[in-house]
Amino acid sequence: MPLTTMQTKRLSILSALLVVTASALAPTSATLAAPAHAAKAAPHKKAPAAAPAAVSPTAQTAVAGGPPALPAKAWLLMDFDSGEVLASDNADEPLPPASLTKMMTSFLVEQALRSGKLKKDDMVTTSQYAWCRGSSTESCMYLPLNGQASVIDLLRGIIIQSGNDASKSIAEHMAGSEENFAKLMNAEAQRIGMTHTHFVNATGLPDPDHKSSARDLAILARTIIRDSADFYPIYSEREFKFNNIKQGNRNALLYTDPTVDGLKTGHTEEAGYCLVASSKRNGMRLITVILNTNSAQARADETRILLGWGFSNFEPATPFQPDAVVATAKVDFGKADTVPAVLAAPWTVTVPRGQKVTTDAQIKPGLEAPVTKGMVIGKVVANSNGKPVGEAPLIAQADVERAGFMLRSWQHVAKLFGK
C-alpha cells in the first residue's frame, strides 16, 4: 500500500533522528567508554547501617508548654536512634567539660581494642608524669609509680573511677605523650561531627583552650553507645576495685534508676557539676547532657527531670518497615525503566506523642543505568506537624543493567518526543 505524503515526511524525520541519536550514542571515548570508566573508578557502595542523619532541633517547640526550665548553664536532650535534638538550651557554647573529656579518651581505647591495635591484657606502665602521687585533690585510679595495669583495667579506671592517672597512662601508651594523644582526640572529634570542641589533654583538667559543647558531648555519647557496644556495659558498672582500693561510680542515677546505663560525670571549679547520661525505656533511648550546674545532687536531679519530660512527651515512630518499597525510581537508558527504592537500614524517628508522621521521598533526578543494588538513589524525609524530624537514605533494591545500543537509541528518541 503506497505511503501518503505525511507518512513519508514522518519517516524521514524519524530516520534523521535515529542517525543523530546513533552518532551521539556511538561507542567513542566521549560516550559509552566514559560512563563505564567512571563506574569502575568510583563504584557505588551500600549505605552504612549507621543511624540516619539528624535534622535541626525543631521538635522542642511542638510540645505544649515547652521543655522544662533547668538552672544548668547548658543542657540538651537527644533521641539516640535518630540523633534528633528534642530540646536544648545554650547547646553550642564551648564550655569546660571537666572529666566528660574522658568519654573521648575511653572511646579511643575502645576503638583501638576493636581494631586490634590494643589487647585487653596488654600491660601499661605508669610513668612519673601519669602518677597521681597519692593525691586526694584529683580523681585517681591510684596506679603505683612504675607499676603496670592491663588495658581493660585502665579502661574501667577511666570510666568508673574517672582516673586521671589511668587517662594519662593510656595516652602515653597509645601516642607517646598526652599532647600527641590530644591530637588523636581532636581528629576523632572532627570525624564524628563535634564542631565546637577542642581537646588539650586526656583528663579534662582545666585549660583555657580545652572546651566542648552540650551538643558535641551528646554526639560523642551517641557514638560510644552505637560503635562501642562491646564495652558500653562498663559505663553502667557501679564500682571498680584496683590495687585494693574500691571506688564507686559517681553517676548517682545508676543507683536509683534501673533504666539509666551510662555515661560519665565531671566536675571542676570552672566547669561546675556536669553529667552525660543515657536511659532506655520501652525500646526508646534518650541521651541527656547537663553542663555547669551547682552540685552533684543538682546534676542528678536535672537529668531526672529532663529524662522524665522526654519520655512523657515523645514516642518513637516507624514510617516504613525495613522491607517496604518507599518509592519507584525512574531509570534512563536501562534494561528496566524503574527500580524500587527501599530503606538502607531500619528507621525510626521520635515525635511528640499523638502526632502523625508524613513522608516525602526524593529521588535523585536524571538517574541513569547502570544502577547497582544498594546504590543510594535518594532519600526520604519524615515530617511531623509540618516540620522535618528525620531523614534516611534510599537505596536501589535491584541491579539495572545498561540497555543495548539499539534500545538506548530508541529510548533517546522517545525522550526527545517526550514519551
DOTOR-671325 format. One record per residue (C-alpha): y, z, x. Coordinates in steps of 0.02 Angstrom, whole numbers, plus 50000, padded with zeros to 5 digits. Each point is the difference from the previous one (the first is absolute). Example, Ala and Ser with C-alpha at 12.3 -4.5 7.8 and 13.67 -1.06 7.14 Angstrom:
REM DOTOR-671325
<pt yy="49775" zz="50390" xx="50615"/>
<pt yy="50172" zz="49967" xx="50069"/>
REM end
This chain:
REM DOTOR-671325
<pt yy="50000" zz="50000" xx="50000"/>
<pt yy="50167" zz="49949" xx="50082"/>
<pt yy="50120" zz="50138" xx="50051"/>
<pt yy="50168" zz="50012" xx="49915"/>
<pt yy="50160" zz="49991" xx="50099"/>
<pt yy="50030" zz="50189" xx="49979"/>
<pt yy="49823" zz="50043" xx="50060"/>
<pt yy="50023" zz="49887" xx="50151"/>
<pt yy="50163" zz="50090" xx="50045"/>
<pt yy="49918" zz="50172" xx="49983"/>
<pt yy="49854" zz="49949" xx="50113"/>
<pt yy="50122" zz="49932" xx="50129"/>
<pt yy="50096" zz="50166" xx="50001"/>
<pt yy="49839" zz="50101" xx="50012"/>
<pt yy="49936" zz="49891" xx="50143"/>
<pt yy="50162" zz="50023" xx="50094"/>
<pt yy="49994" zz="50187" xx="49976"/>
<pt yy="49821" zz="50006" xx="50063"/>
<pt yy="50052" zz="49906" xx="50157"/>
<pt yy="50143" zz="50121" xx="50029"/>
<pt yy="49887" zz="50148" xx="49966"/>
<pt yy="49864" zz="49934" xx="50113"/>
<pt yy="50125" zz="49978" xx="50140"/>
<pt yy="50064" zz="50177" xx="49975"/>
<pt yy="49825" zz="50075" xx="49996"/>
<pt yy="49924" zz="49896" xx="50141"/>
<pt yy="49917" zz="50109" xx="50133"/>
<pt yy="50136" zz="49994" xx="50130"/>
<pt yy="50057" zz="50142" xx="50114"/>
<pt yy="50138" zz="50040" xx="49876"/>
<pt yy="49893" zz="50013" xx="49843"/>
<pt yy="49817" zz="50048" xx="49988"/>
<pt yy="49984" zz="50060" xx="50179"/>
<pt yy="50146" zz="50120" xx="49985"/>
<pt yy="49933" zz="50107" xx="49856"/>
<pt yy="49827" zz="50007" xx="50080"/>
<pt yy="50074" zz="50059" xx="50164"/>
<pt yy="50111" zz="50128" xx="49914"/>
<pt yy="49855" zz="50072" xx="49903"/>
<pt yy="49901" zz="50020" xx="50160"/>
<pt yy="50143" zz="50077" xx="50097"/>
<pt yy="50046" zz="50126" xx="49866"/>
<pt yy="49847" zz="50036" xx="49892"/>
<pt yy="50031" zz="50096" xx="49841"/>
<pt yy="49931" zz="50176" xx="50001"/>
<pt yy="49947" zz="50109" xx="49858"/>
<pt yy="50129" zz="50126" xx="49948"/>
<pt yy="49964" zz="50175" xx="50068"/>
<pt yy="49930" zz="50130" xx="49882"/>
<pt yy="50145" zz="50116" xx="50036"/>
<pt yy="50103" zz="50064" xx="49854"/>
<pt yy="50127" zz="49873" xx="49931"/>
<pt yy="50179" zz="50000" xx="50057"/>
<pt yy="50116" zz="50129" xx="49926"/>
<pt yy="50156" zz="49958" xx="49901"/>
<pt yy="50169" zz="50082" xx="49986"/>
<pt yy="50004" zz="50181" xx="49939"/>
<pt yy="50059" zz="49965" xx="49823"/>
<pt yy="49873" zz="50093" xx="49894"/>
<pt yy="50087" zz="50168" xx="50012"/>
<pt yy="50134" zz="49942" xx="49878"/>
<pt yy="49869" zz="49954" xx="49870"/>
<pt yy="49948" zz="50180" xx="49966"/>
<pt yy="50098" zz="50094" xx="49870"/>
<pt yy="50098" zz="50143" xx="50077"/>
<pt yy="49980" zz="49932" xx="50176"/>
<pt yy="49915" zz="50083" xx="50149"/>
<pt yy="50014" zz="50186" xx="50039"/>
<pt yy="50148" zz="50068" xx="50098"/>
<pt yy="49939" zz="50067" xx="50167"/>
<pt yy="50106" zz="50092" xx="50130"/>
<pt yy="49920" zz="49912" xx="50149"/>
<pt yy="50115" zz="49888" xx="50103"/>
<pt yy="49883" zz="49853" xx="49969"/>
<pt yy="49843" zz="49977" xx="49897"/>
<pt yy="49888" zz="49863" xx="49933"/>
<pt yy="49853" zz="49969" xx="49883"/>
<pt yy="49889" zz="49849" xx="50034"/>
<pt yy="49850" zz="49927" xx="49910"/>
<pt yy="49862" zz="49976" xx="50128"/>
<pt yy="49913" zz="49848" xx="49925"/>
<pt yy="50153" zz="49888" xx="49983"/>
<pt yy="50119" zz="50080" xx="50125"/>
<pt yy="50128" zz="50007" xx="49861"/>
<pt yy="50135" zz="50134" xx="50016"/>
<pt yy="50003" zz="50090" xx="49833"/>
<pt yy="50149" zz="50112" xx="50038"/>
<pt yy="50103" zz="50047" xx="50152"/>
<pt yy="50161" zz="50074" xx="50064"/>
<pt yy="50080" zz="49956" xx="50167"/>
<pt yy="49839" zz="49911" xx="50046"/>
<pt yy="50065" zz="49893" xx="50144"/>
<pt yy="50107" zz="50122" xx="50099"/>
<pt yy="49929" zz="50029" xx="50174"/>
<pt yy="49970" zz="50187" xx="50017"/>
<pt yy="49911" zz="50113" xx="50124"/>
<pt yy="49815" zz="49995" xx="49948"/>
<pt yy="49942" zz="50152" xx="50102"/>
<pt yy="49809" zz="50007" xx="50006"/>
<pt yy="49981" zz="49865" xx="49869"/>
<pt yy="50013" zz="49894" xx="50158"/>
<pt yy="49821" zz="50051" xx="50037"/>
<pt yy="49939" zz="49890" xx="49858"/>
<pt yy="50038" zz="49851" xx="50112"/>
<pt yy="49922" zz="50088" xx="50150"/>
<pt yy="49840" zz="50034" xx="49903"/>
<pt yy="49999" zz="49825" xx="49925"/>
<pt yy="50004" zz="49920" xx="50173"/>
<pt yy="49855" zz="50111" xx="50053"/>
<pt yy="49903" zz="49952" xx="49843"/>
<pt yy="50031" zz="49814" xx="50029"/>
<pt yy="49942" zz="50017" xx="50181"/>
<pt yy="49841" zz="50087" xx="49940"/>
<pt yy="49969" zz="49864" xx="49871"/>
<pt yy="50024" zz="49861" xx="50128"/>
<pt yy="49891" zz="50084" xx="50132"/>
<pt yy="50142" zz="50029" xx="50124"/>
<pt yy="49964" zz="50185" xx="49981"/>
<pt yy="49840" zz="50093" xx="49960"/>
<pt yy="49992" zz="50165" xx="49907"/>
<pt yy="49916" zz="50089" xx="50146"/>
<pt yy="50116" zz="49931" xx="50136"/>
<pt yy="50071" zz="50147" xx="50096"/>
<pt yy="50188" zz="50019" xx="50027"/>
<pt yy="50078" zz="50112" xx="50132"/>
<pt yy="50154" zz="50105" xx="49961"/>
<pt yy="50137" zz="49974" xx="50130"/>
<pt yy="50139" zz="50118" xx="50050"/>
<pt yy="50118" zz="49895" xx="49894"/>
<pt yy="49893" zz="50012" xx="49843"/>
<pt yy="49953" zz="50183" xx="50017"/>
<pt yy="50082" zz="50120" xx="49877"/>
<pt yy="50009" zz="50143" xx="50127"/>
<pt yy="49940" zz="50121" xx="49867"/>
<pt yy="50162" zz="49979" xx="49905"/>
<pt yy="50019" zz="50068" xx="49823"/>
<pt yy="50162" zz="49904" xx="49971"/>
<pt yy="49915" zz="49833" xx="49965"/>
<pt yy="49844" zz="49937" xx="49913"/>
<pt yy="49855" zz="49999" xx="50121"/>
<pt yy="49814" zz="49969" xx="50003"/>
<pt yy="49997" zz="50116" xx="50152"/>
<pt yy="49914" zz="49882" xx="50120"/>
<pt yy="49968" zz="50081" xx="50169"/>
<pt yy="50096" zz="49932" xx="50149"/>
<pt yy="49895" zz="49869" xx="50091"/>
<pt yy="49864" zz="50030" xx="49869"/>
<pt yy="49919" zz="49865" xx="49895"/>
<pt yy="49976" zz="49964" xx="49817"/>
<pt yy="49914" zz="49858" xx="49908"/>
<pt yy="50101" zz="49866" xx="49912"/>
<pt yy="49935" zz="50054" xx="49829"/>
<pt yy="50051" zz="50181" xx="50035"/>
<pt yy="50172" zz="49942" xx="50053"/>
<pt yy="50015" zz="49898" xx="49840"/>
<pt yy="49963" zz="50156" xx="49897"/>
<pt yy="50121" zz="50099" xx="50108"/>
<pt yy="50137" zz="49872" xx="49962"/>
<pt yy="49969" zz="49989" xx="49813"/>
<pt yy="49949" zz="50177" xx="49952"/>
<pt yy="50082" zz="50110" xx="50132"/>
<pt yy="50147" zz="49882" xx="50033"/>
<pt yy="49973" zz="50027" xx="50186"/>
<pt yy="50138" zz="49938" xx="50113"/>
<pt yy="49882" zz="50021" xx="50148"/>
<pt yy="49867" zz="49895" xx="49912"/>
<pt yy="50127" zz="49864" xx="49962"/>
<pt yy="50067" zz="49992" xx="50178"/>
<pt yy="49825" zz="50003" xx="50075"/>
<pt yy="49937" zz="49854" xx="49898"/>
<pt yy="50163" zz="49906" xx="50030"/>
<pt yy="49977" zz="50014" xx="50188"/>
<pt yy="49816" zz="49955" xx="49986"/>
<pt yy="50033" zz="49843" xx="49897"/>
<pt yy="50161" zz="49936" xx="50078"/>
<pt yy="50023" zz="50089" xx="50167"/>
<pt yy="50154" zz="50094" xx="49940"/>
<pt yy="50078" zz="50061" xx="49839"/>
<pt yy="50143" zz="49878" xx="50026"/>
<pt yy="49879" zz="49853" xx="50006"/>
<pt yy="49908" zz="50068" xx="49849"/>
<pt yy="50164" zz="50004" xx="49903"/>
<pt yy="50013" zz="49813" xx="50032"/>
<pt yy="49831" zz="49978" xx="49918"/>
<pt yy="50060" zz="50106" xx="49854"/>
<pt yy="50154" zz="49893" xx="49976"/>
<pt yy="49902" zz="49838" xx="50010"/>
<pt yy="49880" zz="50063" xx="49867"/>
<pt yy="50144" zz="50060" xx="49892"/>
<pt yy="50076" zz="49826" xx="50007"/>
<pt yy="49833" zz="49918" xx="49960"/>
<pt yy="49971" zz="50098" xx="49840"/>
<pt yy="50180" zz="49983" xx="49937"/>
<pt yy="50085" zz="50163" xx="50048"/>
<pt yy="50177" zz="49932" xx="50015"/>
<pt yy="50100" zz="50161" xx="50017"/>
<pt yy="49893" zz="50086" xx="50132"/>
<pt yy="50014" zz="50026" xx="50187"/>
<pt yy="49882" zz="50114" xx="50095"/>
<pt yy="50041" zz="50080" xx="50167"/>
<pt yy="49850" zz="50116" xx="50016"/>
<pt yy="49828" zz="50035" xx="49928"/>
<pt yy="50040" zz="50172" xx="49930"/>
<pt yy="50161" zz="49993" xx="49899"/>
<pt yy="50091" zz="50123" xx="50113"/>
<pt yy="50188" zz="49977" xx="49976"/>
<pt yy="50086" zz="49850" xx="50078"/>
<pt yy="50158" zz="49913" xx="49935"/>
<pt yy="49912" zz="49831" xx="50004"/>
<pt yy="49840" zz="50059" xx="49914"/>
<pt yy="50015" zz="49954" xx="49815"/>
<pt yy="49905" zz="49940" xx="49849"/>
<pt yy="50031" zz="49979" xx="49814"/>
<pt yy="49912" zz="50058" xx="49843"/>
<pt yy="49950" zz="49821" xx="49956"/>
<pt yy="49933" zz="49967" xx="50174"/>
<pt yy="49897" zz="50159" xx="50001"/>
<pt yy="49925" zz="49953" xx="49832"/>
<pt yy="49955" zz="49829" xx="50071"/>
<pt yy="49915" zz="50087" xx="50147"/>
<pt yy="49905" zz="50119" xx="49886"/>
<pt yy="49940" zz="49856" xx="49893"/>
<pt yy="49943" zz="49906" xx="50155"/>
<pt yy="49902" zz="50151" xx="50062"/>
<pt yy="49912" zz="50024" xx="49833"/>
<pt yy="49959" zz="49815" xx="49988"/>
<pt yy="49955" zz="49958" xx="50180"/>
<pt yy="49929" zz="50165" xx="50066"/>
<pt yy="49878" zz="50041" xx="49861"/>
<pt yy="49870" zz="50064" xx="50124"/>
<pt yy="50121" zz="50132" xx="50066"/>
<pt yy="50109" zz="50035" xx="49848"/>
<pt yy="49892" zz="50149" xx="49943"/>
<pt yy="50063" zz="50096" xx="50153"/>
<pt yy="50173" zz="50005" xx="49918"/>
<pt yy="49928" zz="50112" xx="49863"/>
<pt yy="49911" zz="50123" xx="50115"/>
<pt yy="50075" zz="50173" xx="49977"/>
<pt yy="49967" zz="50072" xx="50173"/>
<pt yy="49939" zz="49959" xx="50175"/>
<pt yy="49937" zz="50112" xx="50138"/>
<pt yy="50019" zz="49955" xx="50183"/>
<pt yy="49990" zz="50107" xx="50155"/>
<pt yy="49953" zz="50147" xx="49886"/>
<pt yy="50167" zz="49984" xx="49911"/>
<pt yy="49990" zz="49957" xx="49815"/>
<pt yy="50155" zz="49930" xx="49915"/>
<pt yy="50028" zz="49948" xx="49820"/>
<pt yy="50075" zz="49840" xx="49935"/>
<pt yy="50183" zz="50028" xx="49954"/>
<pt yy="49988" zz="49887" xx="49846"/>
<pt yy="50001" zz="50135" xx="49865"/>
<pt yy="49948" zz="49877" xx="49864"/>
<pt yy="49828" zz="49982" xx="50078"/>
<pt yy="49965" zz="50179" xx="49947"/>
<pt yy="50068" zz="49989" xx="49823"/>
<pt yy="49974" zz="49821" xx="49937"/>
<pt yy="49826" zz="49923" xx="50019"/>
<pt yy="50071" zz="49825" xx="49968"/>
<pt yy="50108" zz="50008" xx="50158"/>
<pt yy="49910" zz="49936" xx="50156"/>
<pt yy="50137" zz="49978" xx="50132"/>
<pt yy="50104" zz="49966" xx="50098"/>
<pt yy="50121" zz="50096" xx="50115"/>
<pt yy="50134" zz="50132" xx="50011"/>
<pt yy="50149" zz="50011" xx="50117"/>
<pt yy="50138" zz="50121" xx="50045"/>
<pt yy="50140" zz="50018" xx="50126"/>
<pt yy="50170" zz="50079" xx="49977"/>
<pt yy="50081" zz="49828" xx="49995"/>
<pt yy="49869" zz="49917" xx="49888"/>
<pt yy="49978" zz="50145" xx="49879"/>
<pt yy="49833" zz="50016" xx="49910"/>
<pt yy="49909" zz="49837" xx="49969"/>
<pt yy="49839" zz="49947" xx="49916"/>
<pt yy="49908" zz="49836" xx="49970"/>
<pt yy="49862" zz="50023" xx="49872"/>
<pt yy="49878" zz="49896" xx="49899"/>
<pt yy="49907" zz="50038" xx="49840"/>
<pt yy="49870" zz="49904" xx="49901"/>
<pt yy="49973" zz="50034" xx="49815"/>
<pt yy="49897" zz="49897" xx="49879"/>
<pt yy="49989" zz="49852" xx="50118"/>
<pt yy="50187" zz="49995" xx="50037"/>
<pt yy="50069" zz="50052" xx="50171"/>
<pt yy="50181" zz="50048" xx="50032"/>
<pt yy="50088" zz="50034" xx="50166"/>
<pt yy="50149" zz="50118" xx="50015"/>
<pt yy="50126" zz="50028" xx="50139"/>
<pt yy="50116" zz="50151" xx="50008"/>
<pt yy="50126" zz="50006" xx="50143"/>
<pt yy="50118" zz="50139" xx="50051"/>
<pt yy="49978" zz="50134" xx="49869"/>
<pt yy="50033" zz="50184" xx="50033"/>
<pt yy="49830" zz="50086" xx="50012"/>
<pt yy="49812" zz="49976" xx="50010"/>
<pt yy="49989" zz="50061" xx="49821"/>
<pt yy="50133" zz="49876" xx="49943"/>
<pt yy="49913" zz="49849" xx="50077"/>
<pt yy="49838" zz="50047" xx="49912"/>
<pt yy="50087" zz="50035" xx="49833"/>
<pt yy="50102" zz="49839" xx="50005"/>
<pt yy="49843" zz="49900" xx="50039"/>
<pt yy="49910" zz="50079" xx="49851"/>
<pt yy="50146" zz="49956" xx="49886"/>
<pt yy="50005" zz="49820" xx="50063"/>
<pt yy="49813" zz="49975" xx="49982"/>
<pt yy="49999" zz="50079" xx="49827"/>
<pt yy="50142" zz="49887" xx="49944"/>
<pt yy="49916" zz="49846" xx="50072"/>
<pt yy="49829" zz="50027" xx="49922"/>
<pt yy="50079" zz="50047" xx="49832"/>
<pt yy="50113" zz="49848" xx="49988"/>
<pt yy="49902" zz="49857" xx="50080"/>
<pt yy="49829" zz="49923" xx="49981"/>
<pt yy="49903" zz="49861" xx="50086"/>
<pt yy="49979" zz="49830" xx="49918"/>
<pt yy="49884" zz="49856" xx="50045"/>
<pt yy="50084" zz="49835" xx="49953"/>
<pt yy="49842" zz="49896" xx="50037"/>
<pt yy="49819" zz="50036" xx="50041"/>
<pt yy="49952" zz="49945" xx="50177"/>
<pt yy="49896" zz="49851" xx="49940"/>
<pt yy="50125" zz="49937" xx="49872"/>
<pt yy="50084" zz="49830" xx="50017"/>
<pt yy="50186" zz="50039" xx="50004"/>
<pt yy="50063" zz="49820" xx="49997"/>
<pt yy="49945" zz="49820" xx="50026"/>
<pt yy="50086" zz="49917" xx="50147"/>
<pt yy="50035" zz="49813" xx="50001"/>
<pt yy="49939" zz="49912" xx="50159"/>
<pt yy="50063" zz="49831" xx="50058"/>
<pt yy="49891" zz="49872" xx="50091"/>
<pt yy="49839" zz="50098" xx="49979"/>
<pt yy="49827" zz="49959" xx="49932"/>
<pt yy="50044" zz="50128" xx="49866"/>
<pt yy="50168" zz="50006" xx="49911"/>
<pt yy="50006" zz="50190" xx="49985"/>
<pt yy="49930" zz="50159" xx="50076"/>
<pt yy="49987" zz="50175" xx="49922"/>
<pt yy="50120" zz="50129" xx="50074"/>
<pt yy="49928" zz="50175" xx="50012"/>
<pt yy="50047" zz="50168" xx="50077"/>
<pt yy="49965" zz="50027" xx="50184"/>
<pt yy="49951" zz="50183" xx="49969"/>
<pt yy="49993" zz="50126" xx="49858"/>
<pt yy="50176" zz="50035" xx="49938"/>
<pt yy="50080" zz="50145" xx="49911"/>
<pt yy="50181" zz="50042" xx="49965"/>
<pt yy="50079" zz="50163" xx="49945"/>
<pt yy="50113" zz="50001" xx="49848"/>
<pt yy="50085" zz="50128" xx="49889"/>
<pt yy="49875" zz="50067" xx="49873"/>
<pt yy="49985" zz="49895" xx="49843"/>
<pt yy="50090" zz="49847" xx="50068"/>
<pt yy="49915" zz="49830" xx="49994"/>
<pt yy="49980" zz="49887" xx="50150"/>
<pt yy="50039" zz="49814" xx="49997"/>
<pt yy="49961" zz="49878" xx="50139"/>
<pt yy="50074" zz="49842" xx="50072"/>
<pt yy="49889" zz="49888" xx="50107"/>
<pt yy="50095" zz="49896" xx="50128"/>
<pt yy="49903" zz="49858" xx="50084"/>
<pt yy="50065" zz="49918" xx="50158"/>
<pt yy="50083" zz="49833" xx="49954"/>
<pt yy="49932" zz="49837" xx="50069"/>
<pt yy="49826" zz="50067" xx="50036"/>
<pt yy="49897" zz="49863" xx="50083"/>
<pt yy="49818" zz="49983" xx="50049"/>
<pt yy="49909" zz="50052" xx="50102"/>
<pt yy="50000" zz="50175" xx="49926"/>
<pt yy="49885" zz="50130" xx="50076"/>
<pt yy="49916" zz="50137" xx="49900"/>
<pt yy="50096" zz="50161" xx="50031"/>
<pt yy="50161" zz="49909" xx="50047"/>
<pt yy="50156" zz="50085" xx="49932"/>
<pt yy="50074" zz="49881" xx="49872"/>
<pt yy="50124" zz="50111" xx="49910"/>
<pt yy="50032" zz="50174" xx="49933"/>
<pt yy="50003" zz="50097" xx="49838"/>
<pt yy="50141" zz="50120" xx="49957"/>
<pt yy="49977" zz="50146" xx="49881"/>
<pt yy="50146" zz="50056" xx="49893"/>
<pt yy="50027" zz="50155" xx="49894"/>
<pt yy="50149" zz="50025" xx="49886"/>
<pt yy="50075" zz="49840" xx="50072"/>
<pt yy="49990" zz="50060" xx="50181"/>
<pt yy="49880" zz="49950" xx="50140"/>
<pt yy="49876" zz="50137" xx="50044"/>
<pt yy="49884" zz="49910" xx="50119"/>
<pt yy="49934" zz="49834" xx="50062"/>
<pt yy="49837" zz="49935" xx="50073"/>
<pt yy="49946" zz="49840" xx="50088"/>
<pt yy="49901" zz="49867" xx="49908"/>
<pt yy="49865" zz="49904" xx="50092"/>
<pt yy="49899" zz="49843" xx="49964"/>
<pt yy="49833" zz="50039" xx="49920"/>
<pt yy="49918" zz="49843" xx="50072"/>
<pt yy="50020" zz="49861" xx="50127"/>
<pt yy="50086" zz="49839" xx="49949"/>
<pt yy="49961" zz="49856" xx="50117"/>
<pt yy="50127" zz="49864" xx="50035"/>
<pt yy="49968" zz="49845" xx="49895"/>
<pt yy="49945" zz="49834" xx="50076"/>
<pt yy="50122" zz="49862" xx="50041"/>
<pt yy="49984" zz="49900" xx="49840"/>
<pt yy="50008" zz="50154" xx="49886"/>
<pt yy="50154" zz="50064" xx="50094"/>
<pt yy="50079" zz="49828" xx="49980"/>
<pt yy="49973" zz="50004" xx="49813"/>
<pt yy="50063" zz="50181" xx="49990"/>
<pt yy="50156" zz="49951" xx="50096"/>
<pt yy="50034" zz="49858" xx="49879"/>
<pt yy="49969" zz="50113" xx="49851"/>
<pt yy="50121" zz="50126" xx="50074"/>
<pt yy="50134" zz="49864" xx="50017"/>
<pt yy="49978" zz="49959" xx="49816"/>
<pt yy="50009" zz="50184" xx="49955"/>
<pt yy="49819" zz="50010" xx="49944"/>
REM end
